[in-house]
Amino acid sequence: MNTSKWERKPLGAVADLCLGKMLDQNKNKGEPLPYLANVNVRWGDFSLDGLKKMRFEPKEMERYGLKFGDIVMCEGGEPGRCAIWKNQVPSMMIQKALHRIRPKEAMDYRFLHYSFLHIGQSKGFDPFFTGSTIKHLPAEKLAKVEVAVPPLSLQRRIAAVLSAYDNLIENDTRRIAILEEMARLIYREWFVHFRFPGHERAKFVNTELGRIPAGWEVGKLEDVLLLQRGFDLPIQNRVNGTVPIFASTGVTGYHNEAKVSAPGIVTGRSGSIGQVQYVQEAFWPLNTTLWVKEFRKGTPMYSYYLLREMKLGDFNSGAAVPTLNRNDIHGIPTLIPSLHIQDQFQVYVGNIHALIRVLNQTNDNLRQTRDLLLPRLISGELDVSGLSI
């Protein structure tokens, strides 16, 4: 492909940049609206569970609001991490830790997003970072990052190829969300509303947690499972492999050694707490997590949904940094169903999670294929000029 007509321009010349609003409960006025924080932004998508709100005045709506096609990028944490906003939630705003990047007419928003993905993968943002221990990508530095600007028609063709993979990923992700919700509803049906198989013949007894089926127990969380702090693994000690490394918000990389065998359960210990993750392969939980070291009177599936329903984010014991102390929750009074019912739940919902795993593996393969094509398309090495869109 002839790339001689591909200009390279600083981002500030092809997009409008804006940082989000500072969270200050004492000063902020106006209408409470949902906002995205750094923790809500992933590479290529958003985590929209547990969104918080802050107040915005009418004059701030345009400045801090999001429109379809805006790119939202992390200023700190993992600077450069970004995703395209597609109106997933109405009236969404952004907090100060995020950049809103709004492409001008010469840029296709999808092409620009894939350019950022390529820059991030090739560590092209690194020279623009500030800070020694905690990295940041301030607006004045971000504006200087150069991006390729091929003709708009070609941008759209390149974006169409890469988007085909992401559309399949999004479709699988929606299926995963439906399956996860099905499993959660089954948990509530069996263990909250007590409509488990054979419940019509069950007898009930009074306990400190209310009426429960005879043969079930009331104990403490530590009777069901034992939580343990994760393990240190500095970046310089990581060896690229296939073992997922779990931080408090999910997989943050891969290593060649596992610390914990599957199945496993991980939740945040510091930085971000409340999210509970079920792991179906050997893994390495980082020191920012708690993981289930021992399943005592709880099967893995029951233990996972039990922790999910406990709203662990409400047990924050930190001041500046959210922290979950395992000792604070080990003593919580907890329902312990009969092992027979738990085993049935393990099989029934385990089949759902097996399908979820297949879909996740399919998505991993799609991402790998997309990422192999990405540098060749963004550089013009692959010719898509004849592609009809």
N, C-alpha and C positions, 0 to 999 in steps of 0.2 A: 504493500500500500504506500502511496506517495504521502509522506508526512511533512513535506516541505512547507505546506500551507498551514500546518498546525502551529499556532502561536502559543507561547507560554506567558502567562500573565499572573501577577500577584492576586491573591484571592480578593483583596479589597477592591480590585478593579472590576470584578465580575459578579460580586455578590454584596449584599448589604449585611453587615454584622451588628449584632446587638446582644449584650449580656443581660441576663435576667434580673429580677428585682431582689433586693436584699430583704431577708426575712427579719422583721422587727415588729413584734407584737405590740409594742408600746407606741410606735409611730404610724404603723400602717392603718389606713382608713379605707372605707369603701365596701364593696360587695365581696363576701367570701367566695373565692373561686378555686378550683383545683389547680395545682401546679406540679410541674415535673422538677425533681431534684436529680442530682448526679446519680444516685442509686437507681433511678428509674430508667436510665439509658443503657442499652446494651449495644454491641456491635450489630447493627442491622435491624434491631427491634427494640421494643419497650417493655418494661415490667410495670404493669399498671395496677397491681394489687396494693391496697392500702394507701391510696393517694391522699395527701394532706391538702389543706386549704389555707390560703392567706387572703388578706383584704387588698382589693385593687380599686382605685378610683377610675371613673370614666375616662379621664385623660390618659390613663396608663394602659388601657385595653389594647390599643394599637401597638404601643411600644413593646409590651411584654407578651402579647398574645400570639398564638400560633395559627398558621394557615396551612392548608393542604400543600405539600411540596416543600415546606420549610425543612431544613436539616438542623437537628438539635445535636450539639456536640459538647462533650465534657471539657470544662476549663481546667479541672483538677482531678485528682483520683487516678484516672487513667486518661490523661489528656489526649484528645483526638477521637476518642470513642464516640460514635455517632449513629444516628438512625434518621429515616425520613418520617416526618409526621404526616399521617393520612386521615386526620380527623377521627381518630379512634374514640376520643372523648370530646364532647362539645365544650366550648369556652375554656380551653386549656391554656395555662400560662406557664412561665418558666421562672425558676429561681436563679439567683446570681451566679451559682456555680456552673451555669450552662450558657453556651453561645447559641443564639438563633441565627442561622445562615440562610438568607433568602436570595436565591440566584436571580441575576438580572436576565434580560431577554436573550442574551447571547449564550446562556448556559441551560442545558437540560438538567433538572434537579436530580434525576437518577444518575446521569453520567457524573455529575459533581460528587454525589455520594460514593459512587464506585471509585472515583479518583481518591477520595479520602480513605477508603478502605485499603486501596493499594499503598497509599502513602503510609498509613499506619502499619501495614504488614512489613513494609520495607524500612521502617523506623525513620521515615522522612520528616516526621514532626519533631524528632529528638533535638535537632539543633536549635529549635525555637523555644524549648522549655526553659523555664526559670525555676529557681529553688534547688537546694542541694538534697534534702531528704524527701520533701513532698514536692512533686513536680506540678507545674502549672503552665498553661498555655494562654497567656494574656491576649486581649483583643489586638493590641498593637503588633504583637508578634504573629498572631494568626493571619492578620491581613497581609503579611509579607510572604506567606507560603505560596509558592508558585504551582499553578495547575496548567495542564495542557488544555488548549481551547481549539479543538478541530471544528470544522463547519458543523452547524447545528444539526443538519440532516444526518451527518455521520455520528454525532453524539447519540442521537436517538436510536440509530441502528445498533451501536455498541451496547447501549443501555437495554435495548430489547432482548439481546442475546442473554445478558447477565440476569435481567429481570425474570426471564423464563424459569431459571433455576430458583430464584427467590419466591416466585409465585407458587411453585410446587412446595417449597419449604413452608410458606404461609398456610397453604391448604392442609398440609400434614399437621402443622402446629394447631390449627383450629380443631382438627380431629382429635388431637391429643387433649386439648382443653375440654372437649365434650366427654371423652373417656374419663378424664380425671374428675369431672363433675359427677358423672354417673357413679364412680367408685365412692366419692364423698357422700352422695345421697344414700347409697347402700349402707355405709357406715352409720349414718344418722338413723336410718330406718331400723337397723338391727340393735344398735347400742345406745341410742338416745330415746327413741320411741318404743323400743323393745318389741318390734314386729319382725323378729328373727324366725327362721324356719322352725315350726313347732310351737310358736308362742301361744297358740290357742290352748294348749294343754298345760302351759306353765303356771306354777303357783308363785305368788309374790310375797315378799317379807318386807317389813319396815326397817330402814337403816338411817344413818345420819345423812345419807345422800338421797333419801326418799325411798319409795317402794322399788325394789329391784327383784328380778327373778330369783327364786330359791335355787341355791347351789352356786350363785355368784357371790363374790366377796367385795368388801370395801377395805381397801388398804391405802398405801401411799404410792406415789409415783415410783419411788425407788424399789417397791416390791415388784413392779411391772418391768422396769428397765433401769440400767445404770448408765448415766451420762459421763463422758470423759472428755477432757480438753484435748484439742487436736495437737499436731506435731509441727515443730519448726521445720521450715524448708526454704532457706534463703534462695533468691533467684539464681545466684552464682553457683549454687550446688545442684541445680536441677538439670537432669539429663533428658533430652527429648525422647519420648516414648509414647506408649498408648495408655498409660495409667492416668485417669483423670485426677487432677488436683482440685479439691473443693475448698473454696473460701466461703464466707458467710452468705454470699449471694449466689453461689453456684460455681460451675467449673471455671477455673481461672487459668488453666494450662494443663500440660501433660508431662508425666515423669516416667522413668523406666522401672520404678519400684513402687510396690503397694505397701501400705501400712495396715490396711483393714480388708478383710475378706467380705465378699457379698453374701447375703444382702446387708445393706447398711442404711443408717439414717443419720443425717447431718443437719444441724441448725446453727445459726449464728451465735457466737459467744461475745464478740465485740465488733463495734463499727456498724453493723447492720444485724438486727435481731428480729425474730418473728417468723422468718421463712423456714420451712421444714422440707427437706429433700430426701426422697427415697432413692437409694443407689443400688443398681442391679449388677454391678461388676466391682471387682477389687479396686480400691481407691486409696488416696492419700488425703486425709482431712487436715487442713492447715490449723495453725494455732489460734486463728480467729473463730474457730468453730467448736461446737460440742458434738460428739458422735456417740452413738449407743454402743458401749463396750460390751454390754451383757444384756441379753433378753432373758429376764427371769420368769415372771408369770405372764408374760405377754408375747405373742407371736410377732414377727416383724411387721406384718400388715396391720394388725391391731395397734401396735405401738406407734406406727407411723401416723395413723389417722387420729389416735389419741393425742399425740403431740400437736398435730395440726389444729385440732379443735380447741386446744388450751389457750390459744392466742398468746403465745410466749412473748410477743412484743410488749404486752402489758406488764411484764415483770422486769422492766429496765431498772437496774440498780446503779447505773453510771450517771455522771453529771454531764461533763462535756462530751464524752464518748459513750453511746449506748452500750450497755453491758448486761449480759445474762449470766447470773451466778447459778450454777447447777444446784448448789445447796438450798437456794431459795425455792426451787421447784420440786426437789426430790421429796419434800415432805407434804406435798399437796395431796389431800384425800382423793383417791382414785378408784373408779369402778374396775373390778377384775372379773370379767365374764368367765364362764366355764371354758375349759380348754377345748371341749368338744365344739362349742359354737365358734371359738376363735379359729380352730382348725378349718371349719367350713368356710369361714370368712377368708382365710388365707388362700384357699384353693379358688374360691369364687372370684375374689378381687385380684388374686394373683394372675389369673388369666387375662384380666383387663390390663394389668401392668405389663404383662408379656407383650401384648399388642402395642402398648405405648413404647416399649423398648424397641420394637421393630421399626416403628415410625421414627423414633429418635435416631436410630442407626441409618435409616434411609436419608434423613435430613443431613446427617454427618457426611454421607457420601455425596449428596448434592452440593454441600458447601465446599468439599474438597475439590470436586470437579469445577465448580465456579471459580474457586481461588487459583486453580491451575490455568484457567483461561484468562483470568483478570489481568495479569501483567502484560500478556501478549495482545489483548484487546486495547487496553489503555495506552499502550505504547505505539499502536498501529501495526504491530508485527503481523497480526491476523487481518486479512482484508475482508471487510464486511460491506464494502461500498455497493455491491450488487444485491444485497439483501433487501427484500421488499418488506415493508412494515405497514 
